[in-house]
Amino acid sequence: MSNYVLVVGSKPNSRIPKLNFTKIYSSNGSAEIASSYKQKIYNIPHICVVSGRSFRKLNHIYQRVQNSEINTLIIRSVEKNTDYHLNELNYDKLVKINNISQLYFQVSFFKLKFLNLIFGELQYENTFSKKIIHIVKGLVKLNFTGVSSGLFACLYALKENPKSNIILSGISFSGGNHYYSEGGMSKNRGSVDRYLFNNIKDQFREKIFSTDDDAIQNANINKWSSNEFIWKLFLKILLY
């Protein structure tokens, strides 16, 4: 019997399969979805990934993480001399990953490793001149991002659960608005996600499934075929 791990993002109108998940991973504001699932549906470990800069600058993300029950909080691209008001958060374990380390972590999943990361960042801009400027700035400042926090949560789930299938809900690979009507993921980062996912090693790709039709189309990802979902009930829980 297969083990299943759930990774939730913030795309509107996403569906969560009716499965016995062993863990749930979230990213940024979707922490509140995972926390509600943990509290109201099934008490399983909740691992939340946040981007250091977004966590510091975007209050709508910080508040949702602050109001969530988290077992492991992972801050990637952590900024020096920044505590992120961690004493105000409800978590059991903290993992801080600097920007260079989070890039090294990512490249182990891709067929061409760092080359895929560089080619992926080239997708961030549309014109040749902007692509070159983006790459030069990234190399000078050593601040490439790579995948979005949602896809980073997926990669982290793969690492921690090598024998499990990973089910994605609310990760579109295209950018767009959040279900909570504040902020959104840029289309530029969505383009990077699509390129990098399409260059993920086959042994990882075959374990990843999505419930979202646009993600299935945008990234050629495996479709989760079950028709049993709890999303209607879950929406009521979020609005309770």
C-alpha positions in Angstrom: 0.0 0.0 0.0 1.4 3.4 -1.0 2.1 6.2 1.5 0.9 9.7 0.5 2.2 13.1 1.4 0.2 16.3 0.7 1.8 19.6 -0.4 -0.6 22.6 -0.4 -0.2 25.9 -2.2 -2.3 29.1 -2.3 -4.0 28.8 -5.7 -7.8 29.5 -5.5 -10.4 26.7 -5.7 -7.9 23.8 -5.3 -9.0 20.3 -4.3 -7.6 18.1 -1.6 -7.9 14.3 -2.1 -9.6 12.2 0.5 -6.5 10.2 1.5 -4.8 9.1 4.7 -1.8 11.4 4.3 1.3 10.9 6.6 2.5 14.5 6.4 1.4 17.9 5.1 3.7 20.5 3.7 2.8 24.1 3.0 4.5 27.3 1.7 4.1 30.9 2.9 0.4 31.8 3.3 -0.9 28.3 2.7 0.3 27.4 6.2 -3.2 28.2 7.3 -4.7 25.5 5.0 -2.3 22.9 6.4 -2.9 24.0 10.0 -6.6 23.8 9.6 -6.3 20.3 8.0 -4.1 19.3 10.9 -6.6 20.6 13.5 -9.9 19.8 11.9 -9.4 16.8 9.6 -6.4 14.7 10.7 -3.6 15.5 13.1 -0.4 14.8 11.1 2.9 16.6 11.0 2.9 20.0 9.3 6.1 21.3 7.7 6.0 24.9 6.4 8.5 26.5 4.0 8.8 30.3 3.9 11.0 32.6 1.9 13.1 34.8 4.2 12.5 38.0 2.3 8.8 37.4 1.7 8.3 36.4 5.4 10.0 39.6 6.5 8.3 42.0 4.0 4.8 40.7 3.4 2.5 41.0 6.4 -0.3 38.8 4.9 2.2 35.9 4.8 3.6 36.5 8.2 0.1 36.7 9.8 -1.0 33.4 8.2 2.1 31.6 9.4 1.8 33.3 12.8 -1.8 32.0 13.2 -0.8 28.4 12.2 0.2 25.4 14.1 3.5 24.2 12.6 5.7 21.3 13.6 8.7 22.3 11.5 9.3 25.8 10.1 11.8 26.0 7.3 13.1 29.5 6.4 14.9 29.3 3.1 17.2 32.1 1.8 17.4 33.2 5.4 18.7 36.7 5.9 21.5 37.5 8.3 20.8 39.3 11.6 17.0 38.8 11.1 15.0 37.0 13.7 11.6 37.2 11.9 9.9 37.7 15.3 10.2 33.9 15.8 9.1 34.2 19.4 5.6 35.1 18.2 5.2 31.9 16.1 3.8 28.5 17.0 6.3 25.9 15.9 8.3 22.9 17.4 11.4 22.9 15.2 13.2 25.6 13.2 15.4 25.0 10.1 17.3 27.9 8.6 18.8 27.5 5.1 20.9 30.2 3.6 20.5 31.1 -0.1 23.6 29.2 -1.3 22.6 26.0 0.6 19.0 26.1 -0.7 20.3 26.3 -4.3 22.6 23.3 -3.7 19.7 21.4 -2.3 17.6 22.2 -5.4 20.1 21.2 -8.0 20.3 17.6 -6.8 16.8 17.0 -8.2 17.5 18.2 -11.7 19.0 16.4 -14.7 21.7 18.9 -15.5 22.0 20.2 -11.9 23.3 23.9 -11.9 22.9 24.2 -15.7 19.2 23.6 -15.3 19.1 26.2 -12.5 20.8 28.8 -14.7 18.6 27.9 -17.7 15.6 28.1 -15.4 16.4 31.6 -14.2 16.7 32.7 -17.9 12.9 31.9 -18.1 12.3 34.7 -15.6 12.5 37.5 -18.2 11.1 37.6 -21.8 13.7 39.6 -23.7 17.3 38.7 -24.4 18.7 41.9 -22.7 16.6 41.4 -19.6 17.6 37.8 -19.4 21.3 38.7 -19.4 20.8 41.5 -16.8 18.9 39.1 -14.6 21.6 36.4 -14.8 24.4 38.9 -14.2 22.7 40.4 -11.2 22.0 36.9 -9.8 25.7 35.9 -10.2 27.1 39.1 -8.7 24.7 39.1 -5.7 24.5 35.3 -5.4 20.8 35.7 -4.9 19.2 33.3 -7.4 15.9 31.9 -6.1 15.4 28.8 -8.3 12.0 27.2 -7.6 9.1 28.9 -5.9 8.5 28.2 -2.2 5.6 25.8 -3.2 7.8 23.7 -5.4 10.6 23.9 -2.9 8.2 22.4 -0.4 7.6 19.6 -2.9 11.3 18.9 -3.2 11.7 18.9 0.5 8.8 16.4 0.8 10.6 14.2 -1.7 13.8 14.3 0.3 12.1 13.5 3.6 9.7 10.9 2.2 11.6 8.8 -0.4 9.1 6.0 -0.3 5.9 8.2 -0.6 3.9 9.6 -3.5 3.6 13.4 -3.4 0.2 15.0 -4.0 0.2 18.7 -4.9 -2.9 20.9 -4.4 -2.9 24.6 -5.1 0.4 24.8 -7.0 -0.2 26.0 -10.5 3.2 26.4 -12.1 1.9 29.5 -13.8 1.7 32.3 -11.2 -1.5 34.1 -10.3 -3.6 35.2 -7.3 -3.9 33.6 -3.9 -7.1 32.2 -2.6 -7.0 34.8 0.2 -7.0 37.7 -2.3 -3.7 39.2 -1.1 -0.5 39.1 -3.2 0.2 36.4 -5.6 3.0 34.4 -7.3 4.5 36.2 -10.3 4.1 34.7 -13.8 7.9 35.1 -14.1 8.5 32.7 -11.2 5.8 30.4 -12.6 7.8 30.2 -15.9 10.9 29.2 -13.9 8.9 26.5 -12.1 7.6 25.1 -15.3 11.0 24.8 -16.8 12.6 23.3 -13.7 9.8 20.8 -13.1 10.1 19.6 -16.7 13.8 18.9 -16.1 13.4 17.1 -12.8 14.9 13.6 -12.7 12.6 10.9 -13.7 12.8 9.0 -10.4 11.3 12.0 -8.6 8.9 13.1 -11.3 7.1 9.7 -11.3 6.2 10.2 -7.7 4.5 13.6 -8.0 0.8 14.0 -8.8 -1.5 17.1 -9.0 -5.2 17.7 -8.4 -5.1 20.9 -10.4 -5.9 20.8 -14.1 -3.9 23.9 -15.0 -0.8 22.5 -13.2 -1.3 19.2 -15.1 -1.4 21.1 -18.4 1.3 23.7 -17.6 3.9 21.4 -16.3 2.9 18.0 -17.8 2.6 16.7 -14.3 0.9 13.3 -13.4 -2.8 13.7 -12.8 -4.3 12.4 -9.6 -7.2 10.3 -10.8 -9.4 9.8 -7.8 -12.7 11.7 -7.7 -13.0 11.7 -3.9 -12.1 15.2 -2.6 -12.7 17.0 0.7 -12.3 20.5 -0.7 -16.0 21.6 -0.2 -15.9 20.5 3.4 -12.4 22.1 3.7 -13.7 25.5 2.4 -16.3 25.5 5.1 -13.6 24.8 7.7 -11.5 27.8 6.5 -14.6 30.0 6.6 -15.7 28.8 10.0 
